[in-house]
């Protein structure tokens, strides 16, 4: 069952490093650095994310050190 939008936190950031397995290090607007992986929809639709891209990252309320990239801006 997918989480509802009220359960997740969405922040904007910039990709600063590409890691293995479609994982990225993202610098958020607040200055914090997190690890984020690509969402399934972005993988299925072959949306490329490169270092320097602005992205939207979705977080679970339980762990705000890791997130999911849901959109490339």
N, C-alpha and C positions, 0 to 999 in steps of 0.2 A: 504494500500500500504506500503510495508516494506521500511524502510529507507535505502538509499544506503550507502555503506561503507565509502564514503567520508564525510557523515554527522555525523558519530559516531567516538568516541574516544575510543581506546582500551588500557587498562593498565594491568600490571601484579601485583598480590598481593597475600597475604596469609590470609586465613580465621582465625580469632582470636576468634570468638564467634558465636554460633548458636542461632538464635532467632526463635520465632514461625512463622508458615506459610512459610516455605522454604525460610526464610530470614537470611542473615548472615552479620556480621560485618567483613569487610575486611581491612587489613592494606596494603596500596599500597606501591610500591617501593620508592616513594618520601617522605614517612613518614606520609601522610595523611590517615585518617580513614573514610571509607564510609560504608553505608548500601547497600546491594545488594541482589536481589532475583534471584532464579533459572530461566533460560529461559525455555520456553515451550518444546523445543527439549530435554533438559536434564531431565525434568519431565516425558515426554512420554517414554523415553528410560531407565528410572529408574537409572540414574547415581547418585550415592551417593556422597555427598560432606561432609567432616568431618573437624573438627577443626584441623588446621595445614596444610591442603592441599593448594598447589599453584594453583591459578585460573587466568583466563583471565576475566576481567570485561569490559563490553561495556557501554559507557556513551553517553547520549544525549548532544549535545552542549549547551542545555539550563540549565541543572541542573547536576553539577558534584559532588553532594553530595550523589546521589543515582544512582545505576547502575544495570546491569543485568549480572549474571555469565553465560558466554557462553561456557567455556571450562575448564575442570579440567586437570592440567598438571601433 
